[in-house]
Amino acid sequence: MQLKETFERVKRASKSLALITDEKRNEILNAVADTIISNKVRILEANAKDLAKMDKANPLYDRLQLTDSRLEGIAADMRNVATLPTPLGHITKQKTLPNGLRLCRVSVPFGVIGMIYEARPNVTFDVFSLCFKSGNACVLKGGKDADESNREEVALIHEVLAKYGVSTDVVALLPATHEATGEMLNAVGYIDLCIPRGGRRLIDFVRDTARVPVIETGAGVVNTYFDKDGNLEMGKAIVNNAKTRRVSVCNALDCLIIHESRLSDLQRLCEQMAEKHVIIYADEKAYAALDGKYPYLEPATEESFGTEFMDFKLAIKTVGSLDEALAHIDENGSGHSEAIITDNEETARKFQTYVDAACVYWNAPTSFTDGAQFGLGAEIGISTQKLGPRGPMALEEICTYKWLIEGEGQTRN
């Protein structure tokens, strides 16, 4: 294992984080946020090198791109994390046994969190802020598309940590190679938890390869059902926002499911998306309703459904009932985010109860699936699994617990 020495250093450094007070953690996070703003030029120059290697037509270009305003937002999110209560030391359960033993369950860090992500340099700062606040060290494995950006960002973080006398080994960035990914996934005894954040292919590779514990995040095949009792004007706004706000993110809409009684409203539901040149892959009934009325129309194929487009593309599925809509989501969803647009509360409650996803919306777009939007400060990813955290993973979700037991010499029979 060529990176064993790196993993050993991070593991050792993780122990020192327990000795840092929450006040000092917050001071350091605010200092890093200040450094992001004062070093915008450095970060943007590195990001420009990454951007120069990517085709602007690639949907991932938007994910990769950093701007003045995005850096301001990243710094604001980091400052926000610093204001949040510490997730550490919370007593989540306590009891005294009949024999007098006192049991207390208290929240603690995982230790070392490994993060694998693709062309998203903002993740570097997000992961650092959440891990540092929660007392975790982190090993970062970014994609080659964002390597220049990631290295500049980690260099800035290291400068601040060194200034405050904190080991820079609490944050390590691995080489942007497939070999480094493999070593991380096999770093048993060093990596306490690995979190992949990216497309389905990355998630599948990590799950199938890892020998360390993994929490799946990221991949999202997102559906929204426009019910027979849906409000048209509300539906237009929700569908357009969910699809076009940022097409390359995991909470973006992939499939609009529409009740057949509302096909006459389909043109108006979709008209705003034409301004963004969204290509619609419509099933037979939806195609007939849009034919000649929507400029970017294609017939749907089997592959149109259950696909995470990450692009200005949308599938449309026509159904005759709520049960059909639920069956379509069952077959094609990924357990990330699903939504219903309806004025019928009974229908909405049935939808929210039945749908098996981390986040289930009623009359709101799936674009809100985000740690910051949920008031969690930031996020390390959106968990789509059920064992452990589910939905946006923030400070509490990257902690575990241990039992503290106190006695007065009791012995067991």
Disulfide bonds with the S-S distance in Angstrom:
none
